[in-house]
Amino acid sequence: MRKFFVTNGLLLLLSISHAATTGKLDDDTIVQLREGKIRGHILKSENGNDYYAFQEIPYAAPPVGENRLQLPKKVQPWNGILDTTKNTRVCYQNISKYSNLEIKEDCLYINVYTPLKPGSDLKKLPVLVWIHGGGYFAESSTYEYYGPKYIMDQGVVVVTFNYRLGPFGFATTDDSVIPANIGLKDQRFALEWVNENIQLFAGDPTQVTIVGESAGSFSVGLHVLGQLNNEKELFRAAIMQSGSPTGGIIQENPRESAFNCGRILDKNFASNETSDLLKILQGAPADSFLQACSEASGTVIEEEGPFSYAPLQSYMDGNFKKVPILMGFNSEEYIWSGIDPDIPVMAELDNNPEKVVPDLIHMSPENRKIAGQRLRKVYTKTSFQKDITAYCRWTSDNRMITPICKQAELIASEVPVYLYQFSYYGKLGQGPTDIVPGAGRVAHAEDLHYMWDDGSNSDLSKFPEEDGLTLHRFVKMWTNFVKYLNPTPEKDPLLNNVTWPTTNSETLLYLNFNDTLEVRENPRQFRDVKVILDSYMEPPYDYY
């Protein structure tokens, strides 16, 4: 099997294709990092203001060859000026939509966007660090999908970055040979890079808010736990959009999956030694490794280290970083389950009530059946097969919304929590046009179109005025939180002069974000669901 091992320094020079050799010392787009100089470029915000973009700055050594399946390592210094004006690299994955981008194993790059001239003596700005979603097996941070032009007029610095996905980031033997949660540790490495370097881009390292959606939101919640005993203050607040680690995107048998992968790649592989397995996995071509090890995608609870905490138990015990959190969900995260219902699954839920209880909650078989019978009655008076709306709502709650509400309930007595439901359905969101009567309208990830410029929404004049208003409200409240730790620090006509209150464990107040902004309580009948689950669940309290 052909192996490809190159020293980090040489690989960096060969693979990045960024090198330039000269530049003016007074060039505003040149920044001196510890490892060398970089040159960015100037782009325009929505309001026509200049902002400085530095794209594909290497924040870790290329994770290839002997660095595959290993913890991120420091970048080697480079000569000349690195060209950081392009953003095309995507971490290795099997997603066809990236045909116009570069899917590379060498992908650990970070992007910085700042409205102030780098090196400015003006007051440093708060920082929004974005962690992209994609189920830990897909997506990226590229400008094509996460352009910050709508955020750049709000007086914050924006950072996005890639992290290893699928087996490249999450295959593990659950020991030091192939460490667990490498993708999460890439994220942490990127946060440390921000802490050390963001002041060079007019950002304040003491005013960082980490923000994520879907798997990115799961990650944010895990960093809130993982930051507990960290000496560095890597962030002061968090925003979690559509995901909580109490719900879990996990691998149940990661070591077994890793060895199965080795046997698929080499039919003669029969060793039980993880060091032998590592040689097989590091030597495989990237595409072969991806296809053979597709099961290895998801987090694990480690024996020790920053991600050794059981999420639910930690939040129950108050063992988490005490930072303000803005968190929530879209009004029907899994609306597709109602548009194109899975009839066999619906029948299984009706015939086996224990299946109605979330899989990751520990219960005795007897209690699981009782809880499932009670839980089904919360959603329907008949059956899921006869009530597609009930099935749709159960799926959204079970897979996404209930764990989010549970986390909010658990932490609301200890930190400020701003809870929301994003209910605005507009053309801009690009969601499904089909309606499930009685269900919400806004599907998973539609909120992203009201925050980022992804190319499809670059010209707001092509969309209804209400869509543009919703985007500006969304961006305003999110950046208010980044700046002031409060999404509505003062009365603002743009926001209908609403005051978004912090939630509490009793009523679970939340902002219903629609064409109006309305404070409500008890989202999605959560209290009815919670009473049942809490009555029957048993330790260990890992997930909800």
C-alpha positions, -999 to +999 in steps of 0.1 A: +000+000+000+015+033-010+023+057+018+027+095+015+047+111+042+061+146+038+075+170+063+051+196+075+071+226+063+076+213+028+040+202+025+028+236+036+048+253+009+037+228-018+001+224-009-012+259-001-002+275-034-003+308-017+032+321-018+041+356-029+075+372-023+071+409-021+047+434-006+046+470+006+053+474+043+024+499+046-001+477+028-032+476+050-039+440+038-006+426+051-005+412+086+025+398+104+017+366+122+042+346+143+047+321+115+050+347+087+032+374+068-001+371+051-019+393+025-056+396+025-080+417+004-108+443+007-144+434+002-177+454+005-203+450+032-241+453+025-239+490+032-209+495+009-183+497+036-149+482+032-139+452+053-107+432+053-108+395+044-080+371+052-090+336+039-074+302+043-048+312+069-033+279+081-040+274+118-026+239+120-001+218+101-016+198+072-032+167+087-019+142+061+005+113+061+018+108+097-005+136+108-037+118+097-057+107+128-034+127+151-040+158+172-036+191+154+000+204+153+015+239+151+021+254+116+057+256+105+069+292+096+069+302+060+090+326+039+076+355+018+040+366+020+012+341+020-017+349-003-049+346+018-074+360-008-091+327-018-114+304+000-119+271-018-107+243+005-132+219+020-123+191+044-125+156+029-161+144+025-184+128+000-206+157-009-212+165-046-223+201-041-187+211-037-177+204-073-166+240-077-144+239-046-114+218-036-121+188-013-088+183+004-074+163+033-052+194+039-079+216+050-072+232+084-076+268+075-092+298+092-108+329+078-109+363+094-131+392+084-127+426+101-143+460+095-113+478+110-078+481+094-056+454+109-032+468+134-055+497+141-050+516+174-088+519+177-107+500+204-107+463+196-140+448+185-160+418+198-155+386+179-180+361+165-164+327+159-185+304+137-185+266+139-202+251+109-227+222+110-230+192+088-235+162+111-197+159+116-194+144+082-200+173+058-200+210+051-173+237+054-166+273+064-161+286+029-170+322+019-193+308-008-217+296+019-207+318+049-201+352+035-202+378+063-213+409+044-246+413+064-226+411+097-198+434+087-218+466+093-224+457+129-190+464+144-178+428+151-149+407+137-160+374+122-140+342+122-149+309+104-128+278+100-127+242+088-122+211+110-117+175+101-149+155+093-161+120+092-134+094+099-107+119+094-120+138+124-138+112+145-124+077+138-108+066+171-094+036+190-104+055+222-067+056+233-037+078+227-028+060+194-058+073+176-073+099+199-110+106+202-129+136+190-100+149+168-125+172+149-135+188+182-098+193+191-093+209+157-120+234+168-104+240+201-070+245+183-087+271+161-101+288+192-066+290+207-054+305+174-081+332+177-071+338+213-034+343+203-039+362+170-072+380+167-059+413+182-038+416+150-071+419+131-086+445+155-104+418+175-106+416+213-096+381+225-115+388+258-148+393+239-152+361+219-185+345+213-186+310+198-216+304+175-227+272+158-256+256+140-266+219+139-234+199+146-217+233+151-242+240+179-236+205+194-199+215+193-205+248+210-223+230+238-194+206+242-169+235+243-190+250+271-184+218+290-148+213+278-138+249+287-145+240+324-109+234+335-091+252+307-066+278+318-072+300+288-105+320+286-112+311+250-147+326+249-171+347+271-204+337+255-221+311+232-249+310+207-264+276+199-286+273+168-305+240+164-285+215+184-276+205+220-250+179+231-276+166+255-291+151+223-259+136+211-243+129+177-224+099+189-205+067+181-216+038+203-187+014+194-159+036+180-130+012+186-149-017+169-157+006+140-121+016+136-109-020+135-136-029+110-124-001+089-089-015+090-101-049+079-121-034+050-090-016+038-067-046+042-083-081+040-052-096+056-053-073+086-058-094+117-039-075+145-056-062+176-028-037+181-039-001+176-004+009+164-008-016+136-042-003+127-029+033+126-004+023+099-032+008+078-054+039+082-027+064+076-014+046+045-048+043+028-057+068+000-080+094+013-110+083-008-106+047+002-103+056+039-134+078+036-155+050+020-143+022+042-147+042+075-180+060+069-195+048+102-168+067+121-187+100+124-197+114+157-184+122+191-175+100+221-173+106+258-136+103+266-120+088+297-102+121+304-096+154+288-118+183+277-145+161+262-147+136+290-180+150+304-214+133+300-234+162+286-267+157+304-251+148+338-227+178+336-255+202+329-276+187+357-247+191+381-239+226+370-204+215+358-201+238+328-185+271+319-207+298+333-212+320+303-243+337+288-260+315+262-284+324+234-300+292+221-330+279+202-344+260+172-365+264+141-402+258+143-402+224+125-367+211+123-377+178+107-406+190+086-395+165+058-407+137+081-443+150+076-438+159+039-424+124+030-434+103+060-416+070+067-446+046+069-427+016+083-412+038+111-447+052+119-460+016+122-431+006+144-438+035+168-475+026+170-467-011+176-438-006+199-443+023+222-409+020+237-396+033+204-413+066+211-387+073+239-354+088+227-329+060+221-301+076+242-321+080+274-315+051+299-346+034+311-356-001+321-374-020+294-406-019+314-404+018+321-395+026+286-427+010+274-448+029+299-431+062+291-436+056+254-473+050+258-477+082+278-454+102+255-474+091+224-505+106+239-489+140+242-486+140+204-517+122+191-551+109+203-551+082+176-518+068+161-489+082+142-500+063+111-533+082+112-517+115+123-488+126+101-487+160+119-481+142+152-453+121+136-437+152+122-437+171+155-425+141+174-396+136+150-386+173+153-388+172+191-371+138+195-342+145+172-335+182+180-359+203+201-365+184+233-327+182+241-323+219+234-352+228+258-338+204+284-304+221+283-320+255+286-341+244+316-310+229+334-288+259+330-312+288+333-308+291+370-271+295+367-264+317+337-284+341+315-301+321+288-320+336+258-342+310+243-359+314+209-380+296+183-374+308+147-408+307+131-405+331+102-412+313+069-400+333+039-387+328+003-353+337+016-351+306+038-354+283+008-373+258+028-398+232+015-430+247+000-452+218+011-472+223+042-479+199+070-511+211+085-507+219+122-469+217+121-444+245+119-431+258+086-394+264+092-370+235+086-336+228+098-309+252+086-333+278+071-321+303+097-287+304+081-301+323+051-311+351+074-275+354+088-250+347+060-245+356+024-245+323+006-248+336-030-285+329-033-294+358-010-268+384-021-295+407-036-323+413-011-342+433-036-352+400-052-370+389-021-401+401-002-394+432+020-404+412+050-376+387+043-350+414+043-364+429+075-362+395+092-326+391+081-317+425+095-335+417+128-317+384+130-283+398+124-289+427+148-300+406+177-272+381+172-245+408+170-260+426+199-255+395+220-219+392+207-213+429+217-234+433+248-242+398+260-279+408+255-298+406+222-320+436+231-299+459+252-321+489+245-354+497+227-349+495+190-376+503+164-360+477+141-369+451+167-403+465+174-389+478+207-391+443+221-373+433+252-361+396+250-361+383+286-338+356+299-356+323+303-362+304+336-366+268+345-402+271+355-420+287+325-392+284+299-398+318+284-387+322+248-389+346+219-410+335+190-391+350+161-417+355+133-429+386+114-436+397+149-414+393+179-434+378+207-424+364+241-441+331+250-436+302+274-434+264+273-422+258+237-435+227+220-454+214+251-419+207+266-432+205+301-455+177+292-427+158+275-402+165+303-425+153+331-427+119+314-390+115+305-378+127+339-401+104+357-387+072+341-351+079+331-323+063+351-285+068+354-262+071+338-275+105+326-255+109+294-281+122+269-317+132+268 
